[in-house]
Amino acid sequence: MAQSLTKTAHIDSTPQQIRDWLNDWDHIRAWMGPTLVSIEILSGEPDGTPIQQGMRFRETQKMGKMTAKAVIDVERHEIDPQGVFHHVAVFDDGCNRMVSEYQYEPDGTGTRATWTMRNAPGKWWTKLLAPIFGPMMIKMCQKHEGDHLDRLKALIETPE
């Protein structure tokens, strides 16, 4: 059973332009769409501080009839020497732990964006239940977030 999900998209911008666009929380909120209820910074940075490695925040999303909260730890947010923008964040809702990895790689006419979401249980009992809950979480991510690279592409490529 699937324990990960990978999506790709081509975006007509450079990795640096994508990173710059994602430095604006209003852009991030637009990207998350109408299911986003709130984002609360937990790591002490002032409001408006761009996402950065080491940042921690709580995201609340409306998922169907329920509201889901997860604490997000940003493990990586940088452009490497080859010009590839990497963003890695760990989502933990207290029961499930998911790792979301983005890679924005120069691709001649723009950027090849790759997103991988994988189940990464962190507690003994979640590791034990991973064969059941991992595929369920991947299906939920597919349903609620499966098109989010396409949404990012549309937002970045459409002038404000």
DSSP file (Angstrom, degrees, kcal/mol; ACC not computed):
  #  RESIDUE AA STRUCTURE BP1 BP2  ACC     N-H-->O    O-->H-N    N-H-->O    O-->H-N    TCO  KAPPA ALPHA  PHI   PSI    X-CA   Y-CA   Z-CA
    1    1 A M              0   0    0      0, 0.0     2,-0.1     0, 0.0   133,-0.0   0.000 360.0 360.0 360.0 145.9    0.0    0.0    0.0
    2    2 A A        +     0   0    0      1,-0.1   136,-0.3   133,-0.1   137,-0.2  -0.325 360.0 172.5 -64.4 130.0    1.2    3.5   -0.9
    3    3 A Q        +     0   0    0     -2,-0.1   116,-3.0   135,-0.1     2,-0.3   0.280  68.9  37.9-114.4   3.3    3.2    5.3    1.8
    4    4 A S  E     -A  118   0A   0    114,-0.2     2,-0.4     2,-0.0   114,-0.2  -0.972  60.0-154.1-150.6 165.0    4.1    8.2   -0.4
    5    5 A L  E     -A  117   0A   0    112,-2.3   112,-2.7    -2,-0.3     2,-0.4  -0.996  10.7-167.6-141.3 132.6    2.7   10.5   -3.2
    6    6 A T  E     +A  116   0A   0     -2,-0.4     2,-0.3   110,-0.2   110,-0.2  -0.990   7.7 175.5-128.4 134.5    4.7   12.3   -5.8
    7    7 A K  E     -A  115   0A   0    108,-2.6   108,-3.0    -2,-0.4     2,-0.3  -0.954   7.7-164.9-131.3 151.0    3.5   15.0   -8.2
    8    8 A T  E     +A  114   0A   0     -2,-0.3     2,-0.3   106,-0.2   106,-0.2  -0.939   8.8 172.8-133.5 158.7    5.3   17.2  -10.8
    9    9 A A  E     -A  113   0A   0    104,-2.0   104,-3.3    -2,-0.3     2,-0.5  -0.974  29.6-124.7-156.6 154.6    4.6   20.4  -12.7
   10   10 A H  E     -A  112   0A   0     -2,-0.3     2,-0.5   102,-0.2   102,-0.2  -0.929  27.5-166.0-103.2 127.5    6.4   22.7  -15.0
   11   11 A I  E     -A  111   0A   0    100,-2.7   100,-2.4    -2,-0.5     2,-2.2  -0.957  23.2-133.1-117.9 129.9    6.4   26.4  -13.8
   12   12 A D  S    S+     0   0    0     -2,-0.5     2,-0.3    98,-0.2    98,-0.1  -0.385  80.2  77.1 -80.6  62.5    7.4   29.2  -16.1
   13   13 A S  S    S-     0   0    0     -2,-2.2    -2,-0.2    98,-0.0   144,-0.0  -0.950  84.6 -98.6-156.3 163.5    9.6   30.9  -13.5
   14   14 A T     >  -     0   0    0     -2,-0.3     4,-2.2     1,-0.1     5,-0.2  -0.481  35.7-110.4 -82.8 160.8   13.0   30.3  -12.1
   15   15 A P  H  > S+     0   0    0      0, 0.0     4,-2.6     0, 0.0     5,-0.2   0.888 121.4  53.3 -56.3 -38.3   13.5   28.6   -8.7
   16   16 A Q  H  > S+     0   0    0      2,-0.2     4,-2.8     1,-0.2     5,-0.2   0.913 107.6  49.9 -63.9 -42.4   14.6   31.9   -7.2
   17   17 A Q  H  > S+     0   0    0      2,-0.2     4,-2.3     1,-0.2    -1,-0.2   0.885 111.1  49.9 -63.3 -37.9   11.4   33.6   -8.4
   18   18 A I  H  X S+     0   0    0     -4,-2.2     4,-2.3     2,-0.2    -2,-0.2   0.933 111.5  48.0 -65.5 -45.1    9.4   30.8   -6.9
   19   19 A R  H  X S+     0   0    0     -4,-2.6     4,-0.5     1,-0.2    -2,-0.2   0.931 111.9  49.7 -60.6 -44.8   11.2   31.1   -3.6
   20   20 A D  H >< S+     0   0    0     -4,-2.8     3,-1.0     1,-0.2    -1,-0.2   0.901 110.1  50.7 -60.6 -41.0   10.7   34.9   -3.7
   21   21 A W  H >< S+     0   0    0     -4,-2.3     3,-1.3     1,-0.3    -1,-0.2   0.902 108.4  52.6 -62.9 -41.2    7.0   34.5   -4.4
   22   22 A L  H 3< S+     0   0    0     -4,-2.3    29,-0.5     1,-0.3    -1,-0.3   0.517  90.3  77.9 -75.4  -4.7    6.7   32.0   -1.4
   23   23 A N  T << S+     0   0    0     -3,-1.0     2,-0.6    -4,-0.5    -1,-0.3   0.583  80.6  81.2 -75.4  -9.0    8.3   34.6    0.9
   24   24 A D    X>  -     0   0    0     -3,-1.3     4,-1.9    -4,-0.2     3,-0.6  -0.878  68.8-156.1-103.5 116.1    5.0   36.4    1.0
   25   25 A W  H 3> S+     0   0    0     -2,-0.6     4,-2.8     1,-0.2     5,-0.2   0.814  95.1  59.9 -61.7 -30.8    2.5   34.8    3.5
   26   26 A D  H 3> S+     0   0    0      2,-0.2     4,-2.1     1,-0.2    -1,-0.2   0.895 105.9  48.5 -63.9 -37.4   -0.4   36.3    1.5
   27   27 A H  H <> S+     0   0    0     -3,-0.6     4,-2.5    -6,-0.2    -2,-0.2   0.922 110.8  50.3 -64.7 -43.7    0.8   34.3   -1.5
   28   28 A I  H  X S+     0   0    0     -4,-1.9     4,-2.5     1,-0.2    -2,-0.2   0.920 110.2  50.0 -61.4 -43.3    1.0   31.2    0.6
   29   29 A R  H  X S+     0   0    0     -4,-2.8     4,-1.3     1,-0.2    -1,-0.2   0.901 111.0  49.2 -62.7 -40.2   -2.5   31.7    1.9
   30   30 A A  H  < S+     0   0    0     -4,-2.1    -1,-0.2     1,-0.2    -2,-0.2   0.902 111.0  50.7 -63.7 -40.1   -3.8   32.2   -1.6
   31   31 A W  H  < S+     0   0    0     -4,-2.5    -2,-0.2     1,-0.2    -1,-0.2   0.896 106.9  52.9 -64.5 -41.2   -2.0   29.0   -2.6
   32   32 A M  H >< S-     0   0    0     -4,-2.5     3,-0.6    -5,-0.2    -1,-0.2   0.766 102.0-161.5 -68.6 -24.2   -3.5   27.0    0.3
   33   33 A G  G ><  -     0   0    0     -4,-1.3     3,-1.6     1,-0.2    -1,-0.2  -0.178  39.9 -31.0  79.6-167.7   -6.9   28.2   -0.9
   34   34 A P  G 3  S+     0   0    0      0, 0.0    -1,-0.2     0, 0.0    -2,-0.1   0.599 124.7  68.2 -70.4 -12.0  -10.3   28.3    0.8
   35   35 A T  G <  S+     0   0    0     -3,-0.6    27,-3.4   109,-0.1     2,-0.4   0.663  76.4 100.6 -80.6 -14.0   -9.7   25.3    3.0
   36   36 A L  E <   +B   61   0A   0     -3,-1.6    25,-0.2    25,-0.2     3,-0.1  -0.589  43.6 174.2 -73.7 124.4   -7.0   27.2    5.0
   37   37 A V  E     -     0   0A   0     23,-3.1     2,-0.3    -2,-0.4    24,-0.2   0.857  59.8 -25.6 -93.9 -48.5   -8.5   28.5    8.2
   38   38 A S  E     -B   60   0A   0     22,-1.5    22,-2.7     2,-0.0     2,-0.4  -0.995  40.3-145.6-163.0 160.2   -5.4   29.9    9.9
   39   39 A I  E     -B   59   0A   0     -2,-0.3     2,-0.5    20,-0.2    20,-0.2  -0.996  19.1-172.0-130.5 126.9   -1.6   29.9   10.2
   40   40 A E  E     -B   58   0A   0     18,-2.6    18,-3.0    -2,-0.4     2,-0.3  -0.975  20.5-134.3-124.5 118.1   -0.1   30.6   13.6
   41   41 A I  E     +B   57   0A   0     -2,-0.5    16,-0.3    16,-0.2     3,-0.1  -0.552  25.3 175.5 -71.7 128.2    3.7   31.1   14.0
   42   42 A L        +     0   0    0     14,-2.8    15,-0.2    -2,-0.3    -1,-0.1   0.582  64.7  71.4-107.4 -16.0    5.0   29.1   17.0
   43   43 A S  S    S-     0   0    0     13,-1.6    -1,-0.1     2,-0.0    14,-0.1   0.374 107.2-107.0 -91.9   5.5    8.7   29.7   16.7
   44   44 A G        +     0   0    0      1,-0.3     3,-0.1    12,-0.2    -1,-0.0   0.370  67.9 141.9  94.8  -6.2    8.7   33.4   17.7
   45   45 A E        -     0   0    0      1,-0.1    -1,-0.3     4,-0.1     3,-0.1  -0.402  58.3-102.4 -67.8 147.6    9.4   35.1   14.4
   46   46 A P    >   -     0   0    0      0, 0.0     3,-2.0     0, 0.0    -1,-0.1  -0.306  49.7 -81.3 -65.2 153.9    7.5   38.4   14.0
   47   47 A D  T 3  S+     0   0    0      1,-0.2     0, 0.0    -3,-0.1     0, 0.0  -0.258 118.4  29.2 -52.5 139.7    4.5   38.4   11.7
   48   48 A G  T 3  S+     0   0    0      1,-0.3    -1,-0.2    -3,-0.1   -23,-0.1   0.294  79.4 142.5  90.7  -9.7    5.5   38.6    8.0
   49   49 A T    <   -     0   0    0     -3,-2.0    -1,-0.3     1,-0.1     3,-0.1  -0.481  57.3-113.1 -62.7 127.6    8.9   36.9    8.4
   50   50 A P        -     0   0    0      0, 0.0   -27,-0.1     0, 0.0   -26,-0.1  -0.207  40.6 -84.5 -59.7 153.7    9.4   34.8    5.3
   51   51 A I        +     0   0    0    -29,-0.5     2,-0.3    -3,-0.1   -29,-0.0  -0.331  61.8 168.6 -56.4 138.9    9.4   31.0    5.7
   52   52 A Q    >   -     0   0    0     -3,-0.1     3,-2.1    24,-0.0    22,-0.2  -0.980  42.5 -75.3-151.7 159.5   12.9   29.8    6.7
   53   53 A Q  T 3  S+     0   0    0     24,-0.4    22,-0.2    -2,-0.3     3,-0.1  -0.311 117.9  26.7 -55.7 136.2   14.6   26.7    8.0
   54   54 A G  T 3  S+     0   0    0     20,-3.2    -1,-0.3     1,-0.3    21,-0.1   0.257  88.5 134.4  92.0 -11.9   13.9   26.2   11.7
   55   55 A M    <   -     0   0    0     -3,-2.1    19,-2.8    19,-0.2     2,-0.4  -0.406  36.4-164.0 -71.2 147.6   10.5   28.0   11.6
   56   56 A R  E     + C   0  73A   0     17,-0.2   -14,-2.8    -3,-0.1   -13,-1.6  -1.000  15.4 160.0-134.9 134.0    7.6   26.3   13.3
   57   57 A F  E     -BC  41  72A   0     15,-2.2    15,-3.7    -2,-0.4     2,-0.5  -0.975  34.9-121.4-148.9 163.3    3.9   27.1   12.8
   58   58 A R  E     -BC  40  71A   0    -18,-3.0   -18,-2.6    -2,-0.3     2,-0.5  -0.926  24.5-163.5-108.9 129.0    0.4   25.6   13.3
   59   59 A E  E     -BC  39  70A   0     11,-2.6    11,-2.1    -2,-0.5     2,-0.5  -0.930   2.4-161.0-112.6 133.5   -1.8   25.3   10.2
   60   60 A T  E     -BC  38  69A   0    -22,-2.7   -23,-3.1    -2,-0.5   -22,-1.5  -0.970  13.9-178.3-115.8 126.9   -5.5   24.8   10.5
   61   61 A Q  E     -BC  36  68A   0      7,-3.0     7,-3.2    -2,-0.5     2,-0.6  -0.929  27.6-129.4-124.2 146.1   -7.4   23.4    7.5
   62   62 A K  E     - C   0  67A   0    -27,-3.4     2,-0.6    -2,-0.3     5,-0.2  -0.867  27.0-176.4 -91.2 120.9  -11.0   22.7    6.8
   63   63 A M  E >   - C   0  66A   0      3,-3.2     3,-1.9    -2,-0.6     2,-0.4  -0.868  58.6 -60.4-123.2  96.2  -11.2   19.1    5.4
   64   64 A G  T 3  S-     0   0    0     -2,-0.6     0, 0.0     1,-0.3     0, 0.0  -0.544 119.2 -15.9  66.7-123.5  -14.8   18.3    4.5
   65   65 A K  T 3  S+     0   0    0     -2,-0.4     2,-0.3    -3,-0.1    -1,-0.3   0.511 127.5  71.8 -91.2  -6.0  -16.8   18.6    7.7
   66   66 A M  E <  S-C   63   0A   0     -3,-1.9    -3,-3.2     2,-0.0     2,-0.5  -0.725  71.9-132.3-112.0 161.5  -13.9   18.5   10.1
   67   67 A T  E     -C   62   0A   0     -2,-0.3     2,-0.4    -5,-0.2    -5,-0.2  -0.946  22.8-161.2-109.6 129.3  -11.1   20.9   11.0
   68   68 A A  E     -C   61   0A   0     -7,-3.2    -7,-3.0    -2,-0.5     2,-0.4  -0.923   3.7-165.3-115.4 135.7   -7.6   19.5   11.0
   69   69 A K  E     +C   60   0A   0     -2,-0.4     2,-0.3    -9,-0.2    -9,-0.2  -0.938   9.6 175.1-118.0 141.6   -4.6   21.1   12.8
   70   70 A A  E     -C   59   0A   0    -11,-2.1   -11,-2.6    -2,-0.4     2,-0.5  -0.997  28.0-131.4-142.9 143.6   -1.0   20.2   12.3
   71   71 A V  E     -CD  58  92A   0     21,-2.9    21,-2.2    -2,-0.3     2,-0.5  -0.833  27.2-154.7 -91.5 131.6    2.3   21.6   13.6
   72   72 A I  E     -CD  57  91A   0    -15,-3.7   -15,-2.2    -2,-0.5     2,-0.5  -0.937   9.5-166.3-115.0 125.0    4.7   22.2   10.8
   73   73 A D  E     -CD  56  90A   0     17,-2.2    17,-2.5    -2,-0.5     2,-0.8  -0.950  17.2-140.8-108.4 122.6    8.5   22.2   11.3
   74   74 A V  E     + D   0  89A   0    -19,-2.8   -20,-3.2    -2,-0.5    15,-0.2  -0.744  25.0 173.6 -85.6 111.1   10.5   23.6    8.4
   75   75 A E  E     +     0   0A   0     13,-2.2     2,-0.3    -2,-0.8    14,-0.2   0.740  67.0  13.8 -90.3 -26.2   13.6   21.4    8.1
   76   76 A R  E     + D   0  88A   0     12,-1.8    12,-2.4   -24,-0.1    -1,-0.3  -0.983  53.0 158.3-152.3 138.5   15.0   22.9    4.9
   77   77 A H  E     + D   0  87A   0     -2,-0.3   -24,-0.4    10,-0.2     2,-0.3  -0.555  40.8 108.0-159.8  85.2   14.3   26.0    2.9
   78   78 A E  E     - D   0  86A   0      8,-2.0     8,-3.3    -2,-0.1     2,-0.5  -0.987  62.4-115.9-158.9 160.9   17.2   27.0    0.6
   79   79 A I  E     - D   0  85A   0     -2,-0.3     6,-0.3     6,-0.3    -2,-0.0  -0.937  37.2-141.5-103.6 125.6   18.6   27.2   -2.9
   80   80 A D    >   -     0   0    0      4,-2.8     3,-2.4    -2,-0.5     4,-0.1  -0.253  32.3 -91.8 -81.6 173.1   21.6   25.0   -3.3
   81   81 A P  T 3  S+     0   0    0      0, 0.0    -1,-0.1     0, 0.0    -2,-0.0   0.717 125.8  59.1 -59.7 -21.3   24.8   25.9   -5.4
   82   82 A Q  T 3  S-     0   0    0      2,-0.1     3,-0.1     1,-0.0    -2,-0.0   0.420 121.6-106.2 -86.7   1.9   23.2   24.3   -8.5
   83   83 A G  S <  S+     0   0    0     -3,-2.4     2,-0.5     1,-0.3   -67,-0.1   0.619  73.3 141.9  85.7  13.0   20.3   26.7   -8.3
   84   84 A V        -     0   0    0     21,-0.1    -4,-2.8   -69,-0.1     2,-0.5  -0.779  44.5-142.0 -91.2 128.2   17.8   24.1   -7.0
   85   85 A F  E     -DE  79 104A   0     19,-2.4    19,-2.8    -2,-0.5     2,-0.4  -0.798  19.7-168.2 -91.6 124.0   15.3   25.4   -4.4
   86   86 A H  E     +DE  78 103A   0     -8,-3.3    -8,-2.0    -2,-0.5     2,-0.4  -0.922  11.4 177.9-114.9 136.7   14.6   22.8   -1.7
   87   87 A H  E     +DE  77 102A   0     15,-2.0    15,-3.2    -2,-0.4     2,-0.4  -0.972   3.0 176.9-137.5 123.7   11.8   23.0    0.9
   88   88 A V  E     +DE  76 101A   0    -12,-2.4   -13,-2.2    -2,-0.4   -12,-1.8  -0.995   4.7 173.5-128.9 127.4   11.2   20.2    3.4
   89   89 A A  E     -DE  74 100A   0     11,-2.4    11,-3.2    -2,-0.4     2,-0.5  -0.988  22.5-142.8-135.3 143.9    8.6   20.4    6.1
   90   90 A V  E     -DE  73  99A   0    -17,-2.5   -17,-2.2    -2,-0.4     2,-0.5  -0.928  13.5-157.9-108.1 125.9    7.3   17.9    8.7
   91   91 A F  E     +DE  72  98A   0      7,-3.3     7,-2.7    -2,-0.5     2,-0.4  -0.896  13.0 178.5-103.5 127.1    3.6   17.9    9.5
   92   92 A D  E     +DE  71  97A   0    -21,-2.2   -21,-2.9    -2,-0.5     5,-0.2  -0.969  16.9 176.7-134.0 118.5    2.5   16.4   12.8
   93   93 A D        -     0   0    0      3,-2.1   -24,-0.1    -2,-0.4     4,-0.1   0.260  64.3 -95.9-101.0  11.6   -1.1   16.4   14.0
   94   94 A G  S    S+     0   0    0      2,-0.5     3,-0.1   -23,-0.1   -24,-0.1   0.026 120.6  39.5  97.8 -26.6   -0.3   14.5   17.1
   95   95 A C  S    S+     0   0    0      1,-0.3     2,-0.3    31,-0.0    28,-0.2   0.681 114.7  43.6-116.9 -43.2   -1.2   11.1   15.6
   96   96 A N        -     0   0    0     25,-0.1    -3,-2.1    26,-0.1    -2,-0.5  -0.819  60.3-162.4-111.5 146.7    0.2   11.2   12.1
   97   97 A R  E     +E   92   0A   0     -2,-0.3    23,-3.0    -5,-0.2     2,-0.4  -0.989  13.0 179.0-131.3 121.8    3.5   12.5   10.9
   98   98 A M  E     -EF  91 119A   0     -7,-2.7    -7,-3.3    -2,-0.4     2,-0.5  -0.945  18.7-145.8-124.5 143.4    4.0   13.4    7.2
   99   99 A V  E     -EF  90 118A   0     19,-2.7    19,-2.4    -2,-0.4     2,-0.6  -0.947  11.1-162.8-110.6 126.7    7.1   14.8    5.4
  100  100 A S  E     -EF  89 117A   0    -11,-3.2   -11,-2.4    -2,-0.5     2,-0.5  -0.941   9.3-173.1-111.6 117.1    6.5   17.1    2.5
  101  101 A E  E     -EF  88 116A   0     15,-3.2    15,-2.7    -2,-0.6     2,-0.4  -0.941   3.4-172.5-117.1 129.6    9.5   17.6    0.2
  102  102 A Y  E     -EF  87 115A   0    -15,-3.2   -15,-2.0    -2,-0.5     2,-0.4  -0.942   4.0-174.6-117.8 141.1    9.6   20.1   -2.6
  103  103 A Q  E     -EF  86 114A   0     11,-2.3    11,-2.5    -2,-0.4     2,-0.6  -0.979   4.6-169.7-134.8 123.0   12.3   20.4   -5.2
  104  104 A Y  E     -EF  85 113A   0    -19,-2.8   -19,-2.4    -2,-0.4     9,-0.2  -0.923  17.0-176.2-114.4 104.2   12.2   23.3   -7.8
  105  105 A E  E     - F   0 112A   0      7,-2.5     7,-3.1    -2,-0.6   -21,-0.1  -0.849  32.4-105.8-110.3 133.0   14.9   22.5  -10.4
  106  106 A P  E     - F   0 111A   0      0, 0.0     5,-0.3     0, 0.0   -92,-0.1  -0.280  36.7-176.9 -53.8 137.9   15.9   24.8  -13.3
  107  107 A D        -     0   0    0      3,-2.8     2,-2.9     1,-0.0     4,-0.1  -0.359  44.6-100.8-140.4  54.9   14.5   23.2  -16.5
  108  108 A G  S    S+     0   0    0      1,-0.3     3,-0.0     2,-0.1    -1,-0.0  -0.317 119.5  33.3  65.5 -72.4   15.6   25.3  -19.5
  109  109 A T  S    S-     0   0    0     -2,-2.9     2,-0.3    -3,-0.0    -1,-0.3   0.271 137.1 -45.5 -99.5  10.8   12.4   27.2  -20.0
  110  110 A G  S    S-     0   0    0    -98,-0.1    -3,-2.8    -5,-0.0     2,-0.4  -0.875  87.1 -35.8 165.3-130.1   11.5   27.4  -16.3
  111  111 A T  E     -AF  11 106A   0   -100,-2.4  -100,-2.7    -2,-0.3     2,-0.8  -0.991  31.5-141.4-136.2 136.1   11.3   25.1  -13.4
  112  112 A R  E     -AF  10 105A   0     -7,-3.1    -7,-2.5    -2,-0.4     2,-0.5  -0.886  27.4-158.8 -93.0 114.3   10.5   21.4  -12.9
  113  113 A A  E     -AF   9 104A   0   -104,-3.3  -104,-2.0    -2,-0.8     2,-0.4  -0.830  10.6-175.5 -97.9 128.6    8.6   21.3   -9.6
  114  114 A T  E     -AF   8 103A   0    -11,-2.5   -11,-2.3    -2,-0.5     2,-0.4  -0.991   3.2-172.2-125.9 130.7    8.4   18.0   -7.7
  115  115 A W  E     -AF   7 102A   0   -108,-3.0  -108,-2.6    -2,-0.4     2,-0.4  -0.986   2.2-176.8-123.1 129.0    6.5   17.4   -4.6
  116  116 A T  E     -AF   6 101A   0    -15,-2.7   -15,-3.2    -2,-0.4     2,-0.5  -0.993   4.8-170.7-125.9 127.6    6.6   14.2   -2.5
  117  117 A M  E     +AF   5 100A   0   -112,-2.7  -112,-2.3    -2,-0.4     2,-0.4  -0.969  15.7 178.4-113.0 128.3    4.5   13.6    0.5
  118  118 A R  E     -AF   4  99A   0    -19,-2.4   -19,-2.7    -2,-0.5     2,-0.3  -0.977  33.3-113.1-135.4 148.2    5.4   10.6    2.6
  119  119 A N  E     + F   0  98A   0   -116,-3.0   -21,-0.2    -2,-0.4    15,-0.1  -0.591  34.6 174.2 -72.7 131.8    4.2    8.9    5.7
  120  120 A A        -     0   0    0    -23,-3.0     7,-0.1    -2,-0.3    -1,-0.1  -0.543  15.6-158.5-141.6  71.0    6.9    9.2    8.4
  121  121 A P        -     0   0    0      0, 0.0   -25,-0.1     0, 0.0   -23,-0.0  -0.202   9.1-173.8 -56.9 141.0    5.6    7.8   11.7
  122  122 A G        +     0   0    0    -27,-0.2     2,-0.3     0, 0.0   -26,-0.1   0.594  57.9  63.9-114.1 -14.7    7.5    9.1   14.7
  123  123 A K  S  > S-     0   0    0    -28,-0.2     4,-2.5     1,-0.1     5,-0.2  -0.782  84.7-114.4-112.8 156.9    6.0    7.2   17.7
  124  124 A W  H  > S+     0   0    0     -2,-0.3     4,-1.9     1,-0.2     5,-0.1   0.887 116.7  46.8 -57.2 -41.0    6.2    3.5   18.4
  125  125 A W  H  > S+     0   0    0      2,-0.2     4,-1.6     1,-0.2    -1,-0.2   0.821 111.6  50.1 -75.4 -29.1    2.4    3.1   18.1
  126  126 A T  H  > S+     0   0    0     -3,-0.2     4,-0.6     2,-0.2    -1,-0.2   0.847 109.8  51.9 -74.6 -31.9    2.2    5.1   14.8
  127  127 A K  H >< S+     0   0    0     -4,-2.5     3,-0.6     2,-0.2    -2,-0.2   0.906 109.8  49.9 -64.9 -40.6    5.0    3.0   13.4
  128  128 A L  H 3< S+     0   0    0     -4,-1.9    -2,-0.2    -5,-0.2    -1,-0.2   0.870 116.6  40.6 -63.5 -38.1    3.0   -0.1   14.3
  129  129 A L  H >X S+     0   0    0     -4,-1.6     4,-2.7     1,-0.2     3,-1.7   0.427  84.6 104.6 -91.9   0.3   -0.1    1.3   12.7
  130  130 A A  H <X S+     0   0    0     -4,-0.6     4,-2.1    -3,-0.6    -1,-0.2   0.828  71.7  61.2 -54.0 -38.1    1.7    2.7    9.6
  131  131 A P  H 34 S+     0   0    0      0, 0.0    -1,-0.3     0, 0.0    -2,-0.1   0.802 117.5  31.3 -61.6 -24.9    0.5    0.0    7.3
  132  132 A I  H <> S+     0   0    0     -3,-1.7     4,-1.1     2,-0.1    -2,-0.2   0.894 128.3  34.8 -93.1 -54.5   -3.1    1.0    7.9
  133  133 A F  H  X S+     0   0    0     -4,-2.7     4,-2.7     1,-0.2     5,-0.2   0.790 107.7  65.8 -78.0 -28.3   -2.9    4.8    8.6
  134  134 A G  H  X S+     0   0    0     -4,-2.1     4,-2.3    -5,-0.4     5,-0.2   0.963 105.9  41.4 -58.3 -55.3   -0.1    5.6    6.1
  135  135 A P  H  > S+     0   0    0      0, 0.0     4,-2.4     0, 0.0    -1,-0.2   0.869 114.1  54.2 -61.3 -35.2   -2.1    4.7    3.0
  136  136 A M  H  X S+     0   0    0     -4,-1.1     4,-2.1     2,-0.2    -2,-0.2   0.920 109.7  46.7 -63.9 -42.8   -5.1    6.4    4.4
  137  137 A M  H  X S+     0   0    0     -4,-2.7     4,-2.6     2,-0.2    -1,-0.2   0.887 110.8  52.3 -66.4 -38.6   -3.1    9.6    5.0
  138  138 A I  H  X S+     0   0    0     -4,-2.3     4,-2.6  -136,-0.3    -2,-0.2   0.914 109.4  49.7 -64.0 -41.9   -1.7    9.5    1.5
  139  139 A K  H  X S+     0   0    0     -4,-2.4     4,-2.3     2,-0.2    -2,-0.2   0.901 111.0  49.8 -61.9 -40.3   -5.2    9.1    0.0
  140  140 A M  H  X S+     0   0    0     -4,-2.1     4,-2.7     2,-0.2     5,-0.3   0.915 111.2  48.6 -65.1 -42.4   -6.4   12.1    2.1
  141  141 A C  H  X>S+     0   0    0     -4,-2.6     4,-2.9     1,-0.2     5,-0.5   0.904 110.8  51.6 -62.8 -41.2   -3.4   14.1    0.8
  142  142 A Q  H  X5S+     0   0    0     -4,-2.6     4,-1.1     3,-0.2    -2,-0.2   0.923 114.0  44.0 -60.2 -44.7   -4.2   13.1   -2.7
  143  143 A K  H  <5S+     0   0    0     -4,-2.3    -2,-0.2    -5,-0.2    -1,-0.2   0.926 126.1  29.0 -67.9 -46.0   -7.8   14.2   -2.3
  144  144 A H  H  <5S+     0   0    0     -4,-2.7    -2,-0.2    -5,-0.1    -3,-0.2   0.729 138.1  18.5 -92.3 -23.4   -7.2   17.5   -0.6
  145  145 A E  H ><5S+     0   0    0     -4,-2.9     3,-2.2    -5,-0.3     4,-0.3   0.374  85.5 109.0-128.8   2.2   -3.8   18.5   -1.9
  146  146 A G  T 3<<S+     0   0    0     -4,-1.1     3,-0.2    -5,-0.5     4,-0.1   0.726  87.7  41.4 -58.4 -24.7   -3.2   16.5   -5.1
  147  147 A D  T 3> S+     0   0    0      1,-0.2     4,-1.9    -4,-0.1     3,-0.4   0.274  81.0 107.7-104.0  10.8   -3.6   19.5   -7.3
  148  148 A H  H <> S+     0   0    0     -3,-2.2     4,-2.2     1,-0.2    -1,-0.2   0.782  75.1  54.9 -69.9 -25.3   -1.7   22.0   -5.3
  149  149 A L  H  > S+     0   0    0     -4,-0.3     4,-2.5    -3,-0.2    -1,-0.2   0.880 108.6  50.7 -68.9 -35.4    1.4   22.2   -7.6
  150  150 A D  H  > S+     0   0    0     -3,-0.4     4,-2.3     2,-0.2    -2,-0.2   0.882 109.9  50.0 -65.9 -37.2   -1.1   23.1  -10.4
  151  151 A R  H  X S+     0   0    0     -4,-1.9     4,-2.4     2,-0.2    -2,-0.2   0.907 110.7  49.7 -65.5 -41.5   -2.5   25.8   -8.2
  152  152 A L  H  X S+     0   0    0     -4,-2.2     4,-2.7     2,-0.2     5,-0.3   0.935 110.5  50.4 -61.9 -45.9    1.0   27.2   -7.5
  153  153 A K  H  X S+     0   0    0     -4,-2.5     4,-2.5     1,-0.2    -2,-0.2   0.929 111.4  48.1 -56.6 -48.2    1.8   27.2  -11.2
  154  154 A A  H  X S+     0   0    0     -4,-2.3     4,-1.0     1,-0.2    -1,-0.2   0.905 113.6  46.8 -62.2 -42.8   -1.4   29.1  -12.0
  155  155 A L  H  < S+     0   0    0     -4,-2.4     3,-0.2     2,-0.2    -1,-0.2   0.911 115.7  44.1 -67.2 -42.3   -0.9   31.7   -9.2
  156  156 A I  H  < S+     0   0    0     -4,-2.7    -2,-0.2     1,-0.2    -1,-0.2   0.890 115.5  47.4 -70.4 -39.0    2.8   32.3  -10.1
  157  157 A E  H  < S+     0   0    0     -4,-2.5    -1,-0.2    -5,-0.3    -2,-0.2   0.602  97.4  81.0 -82.2 -10.4    2.2   32.5  -13.9
  158  158 A T  S  < S-     0   0    0     -4,-1.0    -1,-0.0    -3,-0.2    -4,-0.0  -0.859  84.7-126.1 -96.9 119.3   -0.8   34.8  -13.6
  159  159 A P              0   0    0      0, 0.0    -2,-0.1     0, 0.0    -3,-0.0  -0.327 360.0 360.0 -63.1 143.7    0.3   38.5  -13.1
  160  160 A E              0   0    0     -4,-0.1    -4,-0.0    -2,-0.0    -2,-0.0   0.471 360.0 360.0 -74.4 360.0   -1.3   40.2  -10.1
